[in-house]
């Protein structure tokens, strides 16, 4: 993956926390996701609203590492404001 380059990377997560970052459930996922982030120009976090406020064991990125967040309409106003205040484009679909 380190040798591959991408214009856009769509990355999922099991947890998203303002303070503790973006997390997944396994170290295997963590290493893969880190490599994809490093190799991509535009990083897009694709998560459903239930992942906000959750923390899993393996941290792979900070929220600020992403250019865009795509989520569903269940996102709380608080989480919506956090993403917008960081300066990340937020798409609610």
Protein Blocks (a to p, Z undefined) as FASTA:
>chain_A
ZZpccfbdcdddfbdcfklopadfbfklmmmmmmmmmmpmbdcddddfklgopacfbdcb
dfklpmbdcddfkbcfklmmmmmmnopacddZZ
